[in-house]
Amino acid sequence: MARALARDPADADDLTQLTLERALLRRDQWRPDTRLDSWMFRIMKNAWIDEARRRARWSKVTATPEQGELAADPASATLDARLGLSVIERAMAALPDDQRIAVALVLIEGLSYDEAAAVLETPVGTLTSRLSRGRAALQAALIDHGAQP
């Protein structure tokens, strides 16, 4: 789950460590009648959101005009290929955050729709639509790379 959220192995490791630290500090808040993994996923999601907000604030302070040009550099599009990332990993990384998280929770982590909706604090219908759009985008990406439908 951390890898799906962070998109970067080092950031995923940091997110996992932060999640475990927060869970240990708040272990008295876990209720035995709930699934531990759902509780941990919620902590991870909240930690990831906190970190994304912190980075957004920091990047506004430290951004230079050259950094904007680097993001638009077509040579950076080949970075994924040079790193040997799979088509699926690139397709997952390209999904909007809400779809990527929904797909990761249900299809990768195996949570039920109800459990994933609880982790995301959204209605099941919202989760279902995010999954549907995410699956469609993944399927389109795979077809674009020569996979059979």
Secondary structure, 3 states (H helix, E strand, C coil): CHHHHHCCHHHHHHHHHHHHHHHHHCHHHCCCCCCHHHHHHHHHHHHHHHHHHHHHHHHHHHCCHHHHHHHCCHHHHHHHHHHCCCHHHHHHHHCCHHHHHHHHHHHHCCCCHHHHHHHHCCCHHHHHHHHHHHHHHHHHHHHHCCCCC
